[in-house]
Amino acid sequence: MFRFVNISLFVLLMYTSLAAYSQFETEEFDSIENKILYNRQKTFGVIVHNLGLGVQFRSGKRLSIFKTRMWEFEFVTMRSYKQIRLQNYYPNSRSFIYGKLNSAFFLRAGIVWKKLLNRKPYWDGTEIRGVELRFIYGGGFSLGIAKPYYYYIIYPNPDGVTGRLQLERFDPGSQSIDYIYGRGPFSKGLNEITLHPGIYLKTGLNFEYGSRNTKIRSLEVGAGIDIVPMGLSIITTYQDKVFFPNFYINFSFGKRFNKY
């Protein structure tokens, strides 16, 4: 179910993003020929990182020719690098992650700065050619969200042939892996969500390859870390984890405009 939620989130974002992009495509005028410097921009992004997926929105303004400040909001899934997906031999059993305690998500809100390192090489009279390179850095508030992860456990009846299924959280002292039928539904545990406030930091390189100055198309690669002082547990072998480092790739598109 968790994998289905991730895929659904990705598909929903792509649908929303394409709808937003179609609005940007209605603009015909571009600023290159007239050397107009736009001072505002908005972008939507899809994040793929080594421990999950996510979505992003940024909005900000140009502070100078070389520096831009952006407010950003992100929602990402987070898994443990130690988790392994298993499946028992029971008929129609579901896959599960042994020892998993919580499904984790991070909601981030912060500020990033983009510093221009290299402008696009040239303009051929109709389009800009090349790639514009920017160094990005920033951070802000990070809210860890932990939703309990449930298992279907098989309890054999006295006859030794039949049994019953029961939804339970992981208990290393009493649950054998042999009696786990599979993971429970994602909806189970939504009323038991816990919140874990913290901060996040990130840095990376942004490669903008769009052919028009009013349209933003970029690929960003970088590294970040979420820091949760009170700890957040995803898997039983690594409980109350404080640091969640990750490497990410972010595909973004949007527009530049002026606000008077």
N, C-alpha and C positions, 0 to 999 in steps of 0.2 A: 504493500500500500504506500509505503514511504517513497519507493522508487516511482510509483504512479503519480504521486503528488509532485515530485520533482519535475517529471516530464510534463505534467499538466501546467505547472508554473511556467516552464520554458516556452511551451506552445502559446499560452495566454499572453506572455510578454511579447513574443514575436508578432502575434496578431495585432496587439495594441500598438506596437512600435511601427508596423507597416501602415496602420491607419493614420498615425501621427505623421509619418514620413510623406504620405500622399498629400497632406495639407501643405507641407513645405514645398513640394514639387510644383505647386501652383504659381510660385513666384517666378517671373521671367527675367526681371532686372538683376544684374549682377554689378558688383562694385569695382571690379578690377580696372576696367577701362577708365573710370572716372576717379579712381584712387580714393574712394570713400572708406573711412575707417569706422567700422561698426563697433559699438561699445557694449553691446549685450549679446548673450548667447544662452541657448538651452539645448541640452542633449539628453537622449535616452540611451541606456546601455544594457547589454547582456553580459553577465560575468560568469566565467568558467574558472574555477580555482581547483587546486589539487585536492581539496576536501569537500567540494560541493559546487552548487550553482547559485546564481543570484541575479538580481535586477538592480538598476541604478537610474537615478535622475539627478542632473546637475543644472544649476542656473546661476549665472553670475555676470560679471562685467569686466571689461578691460581696464586695468589701472594705468597702463602705459603701453607703448608699442610692444614691449618685450614681456610684460607681466599681466596675467589674468587671475582674478580671484573668483572661485566658484563655491557655492553652497552645494553639498551633495547629500543624497539620501540613498541608502542601500538596504536591501534585504537579501540575506544569503543563508543557505543551509550549511550545516557544519557536521562532519562526521569525524570519528577518531581514525587516525592512520593505523591503529592496531586492530580495528574490527575486521572480521572475516565472515562472509555470508555462507551459511550451511543449510543443508536440507536433510531431514531424516528419511528413513526408508518406508514410512507409512504411506498407504495409498492416498493420493490427493493432498498430501501434506504441503505446507507452505514453507518457503525459505525463511530463515531467521538469522539474527546475529547473536551468537551466544555471548552472554555476559553484558549485553547492552542494557543500560539503565534509562537513558533518555534520548529522544530525538532533539537535536539542538539547532537553533536558528539564531542569527544575529541581525538586529535592526540598528543601523548606524546613521548618525546625523553629524555632519562636520563641515569643515572648510578645507579646500585644497587650492594650492597655488600652482599655476602653470607658467614656466619661464621659457621663453622662446630661445632655442639654441641654434636653429638653422631654418631659414625661410625656404619656400619652394623655389627651385632654381630659376625658372623663367616663365613668361607668359607669351603664348604664340599668337596673340591677337584675338583669340576666341575662348581659350581655356588656360587655366594654370596647369603647369606640368611639374611633376616631381612630388616629393614628400617633405612635409614640414615637421620638424622635430622639436618637441618640448620636454623639459624636465618637470615632473610633477612631484609634489610633496604635500602632506597635510595630515589631518586627523580630527578627532572629535569624540563625541559620546557614543558608546556602544552598549546596547542592551541585549544580553544573552537571554534566550527564551528556551526553557527546558520542558519538554512534554514527556511524561513517563511512557516508557516502551513496555508493552504487554506481550505475554506469550500465551498460547494455548497449551496447557499442560494436560497430559493423559493420566488419569487416575484409574487403575484397573479395578474391576469389581471382584468380589470374593470368588467368583467362578473361574477367574483367571483367563477368560476368553473375551468378555466384553469390558467396556470401560466408559468413562465419562470425561468430557473436556471441560476445563475450567480456565478462565482468564486470570492470570496472575502476573505480577512483576517478578523480575529475576531475584532469586534467593539462592546464593551459592551454597548455603548450608543444607538445603533440603531438596533442591531441584537437580536431578540428573539429566544430562544432555539427551539420554536415551528416551526420556519421557516427554520431550518437547515436540509437540505436533507441528508448531509453526508460530509465526508472529501473529499478534492480534490485530484488530482493525485500527486504523490511524485515529479514528474518532474516540477510541477508548483512551481516557486520560486527559482529554481536553479541559476538563474541569479541575485538573490537578497541576496545571502549568505553574511554574515558578519563574521569577524574573531575577536576573543577575546583572546589575549595572556595572559598567566599566568604561574603558576608553579604547580607542584604536588609533594606530598610526600607519601610514603607508607612504611609499615612494615608488617611482617608476618612470618610464619613458612613454610619451604619447606620440604616435606617428599619424599625422593627418594627411590623407591622400586624396581628398575630394578635389574635383576639378573646378569648383566654383567657390568664391569667397563667402557667399551667403549660405552655402550648404556645408555642413560639417559631416565628414565621414572619417572615423579614426579608429586605430587599433592601439590599445594601451597594454603594456606588459609591466609587471612590477611585483613588489612584495609588500605584505602588510602583516600586522599583528593585532589581535584583540586581547586586551588585558582585563581579566575579571578578578578583582581582589578577593571576593568572597568565594571564588571557585565555582566550577560547573562540571558536573559528572556526566560523561557520555557512556563510558564503558567501565565495568567493575575493576579492571586491571589498572586503571589510571583515573582515580576519583579525585574530585575537587581540583581539577586542572585550572590553572590561573592564566597560562599563556597559550594562545592559539595562533601560531604563525602560519602563513599561507603564501603561496605564489599564485598570481592570477593573470588572466588575459581578459580584456574588456573590449568588446566591439560596441562603438557608439555612433550615433548619427543625430543630427539636429540642425539648428539654423543660427545665423547671426543676424542681428537687427539693431536698430537705433530706437531709443526711448527718450523722447524729449519732454 
